[in-house]
Amino acid sequence: MDEIFKIEARAIVEGMKLAWLKGYKQVEINCDNVMLIDIICNGMSCEEVTR
């Protein structure tokens, strides 16, 4: 998988973790990577995305 894709996926996951820890249960993510949005919406884990 492309290194930039991995970096973008990791950034989104880490941001979501931080939001969850701060008590936010709903967040809006803006991203222009259609494949990454599809993966997030279909519930794949970060480890599956960044392999």
C-alpha positions as CSV (number, residue, x, y, z in Angstrom):
1,M,0.0,0.0,0.0
2,D,1.2,3.5,-0.8
3,E,3.2,5.2,2.1
4,I,1.1,8.4,1.9
5,F,-2.1,6.4,2.2
6,K,-0.7,4.7,5.3
7,I,0.3,8.1,6.8
8,E,-3.2,9.6,6.1
9,A,-4.9,6.6,7.5
10,R,-2.8,6.6,10.7
11,A,-3.5,10.4,11.1
12,I,-7.2,9.9,10.9
13,V,-7.2,6.9,13.3
14,E,-5.1,8.8,15.8
15,G,-7.3,11.8,15.6
16,M,-10.4,9.7,16.1
17,K,-8.7,8.0,19.2
18,L,-7.9,11.5,20.6
19,A,-11.5,12.7,20.1
20,W,-12.9,9.6,21.8
21,L,-10.6,10.0,24.8
22,K,-11.7,13.7,25.1
23,G,-15.4,12.5,25.2
24,Y,-16.5,13.2,21.6
25,K,-18.5,10.3,20.3
26,Q,-19.4,11.8,16.9
27,V,-16.9,13.5,14.7
28,E,-16.9,14.7,11.1
29,I,-13.8,13.8,9.0
30,N,-13.0,15.7,5.9
31,C,-10.8,13.7,3.5
32,D,-10.4,13.6,-0.3
33,N,-9.2,10.0,-0.4
34,V,-12.2,8.0,-1.5
35,M,-10.6,4.6,-0.9
36,L,-9.7,5.6,2.7
37,I,-13.3,6.9,3.4
38,D,-14.7,3.6,2.0
39,I,-12.4,1.6,4.3
40,I,-13.4,3.7,7.3
41,C,-17.1,3.4,6.6
42,N,-16.8,-0.4,6.1
43,G,-15.1,-0.9,9.5
44,M,-11.7,-2.2,8.7
45,S,-9.1,-1.9,11.5
46,C,-6.1,0.4,11.3
47,E,-3.8,-2.6,11.2
48,E,-5.7,-3.9,8.1
49,V,-5.4,-0.5,6.4
50,T,-1.7,0.1,7.1
51,R,-0.4,-3.4,6.3
